[in-house]
Each structure stands twice: as C-alpha cells, then as structure tokens.
C-alpha cells in the first residue's frame, strides 16, 4: 500500500471534501502561546467580506494574509492552477475561518505536539471540476483550470515550514483521489490516477532543485513516460 495512503487526511465534517492535515514538514516544536497570539490577529467579522487577490499591501481585506508571532505563522492564501489574470476577488467569511483555524491549531499544535499543518476551504470547487475529467490522457497538468476552481488553504507553519500547501503539498492530489470515492471511502485501486499522481508529486519533488506545484510535477524532465515505469519508480503495487 502507498506510503501516502498510510498518512491521514482528516475531513472537516460536515465540510468534506475540505480536510486538515498535520505534519512536521509544516513546522515542528511550535509553541501554542505564540500560535494563539498569531490567531488573535485574525478578524472575527461574521458577515462575508470581499478579499482582493494579490491586492495592494496594506489593504484591510486582501489575500494572501499572514500573521506571525515568535516563529508561528498563520497564512490564508488562494491555491490551485487557475489563471490569476482577471481574477480579482474572493468572498470569505472571516470569523468562520478564524474558528476553524483555532480547531485545527488545537489538533496540530496542541494534540500532535507542536506540529504545523493546514486546512482547505472550498476544496469542492476543484473536486467538482476534476470529477468528470478523463484521467488517462492527456495528463491532467495540461488541462486549463478556470478561476472557479481556486480554493483556499489556511496554514500554521514554523520557520522553514512548507509554504503554499495548496500548491505544493502532495496531499492535495491524494485528497482528489479520495474525492473520487463515495461515502467517505477512497475509490478502488482500479482507479489509481490521483493516488499515482500524489505519489509522483512526493517522489519527484524530492529530486528536483526547487519545489514544484503538484500539477506541474508530471512535466518534470525525469518523469517516467508510461504507467509501468511510473509504478516501478514508485516501488509499490497500486493494484493495476
């Protein structure tokens, strides 16, 4: 069984397919007091607000948004392979994000012993677009993703932690694989595309000089050309 499948992504019920994920690659030995002070800076406005995307520095409602206190950073940012041209705003309810951040912070920093992590918001936008696509050929990295597929990640990270998890973390394609199942269960291994994709993202990223987005991993120069080579590279049997 895949090493990634052995990891656990936890659905944010009843918000599934949104999920949260805690891991040392986002931060270790994070201090609960520092993270709580960073969390205190999050807006508690109940009514939705129009956030500008990649807006001018200093705007009250702009993404990405970040709060850093004593090495603990909380970041809200847009994610996904959408074309940012002509995309200006994102509607977001600040207090809902704030309350979920507090819960995930408790799971990762408190319960997991100082780990960083992240959760997704509106991941269903990507899922709904991905679901009807063919996943054999062409490679999904060459599909055109409209702005309607963009989603958010809210991350809690330490110094040197992975940034922009919605763009770089292999758990995103793994979650897409899970989304192809039903009733909270992953799909059968006879539908391995996104699982393979997630493993490829993790495996190849370890050998690339700079981080690659999960949708660009298949364009890596040393990527295998066929499924057989891919499975051999990953070193596991995914049930084909």
Secondary structure by P-SEA (a helix, b strand, c coil): ccccccbbbbbccccccccccccccccccccaaaaaaaaaaccccccbbbbbcccccccccccccccccccbbbbbbbbcccccccccbbbbbaaaaaaaaaaaaaacccccccccccccccaaaaaaaaccccccccccccccccccccbbbbbbbccccccccccccaaaaaaaaaaaccccccccccccaaaaaaaaaaaaaaacccccccccccccccccccaaaaaaaacccccc
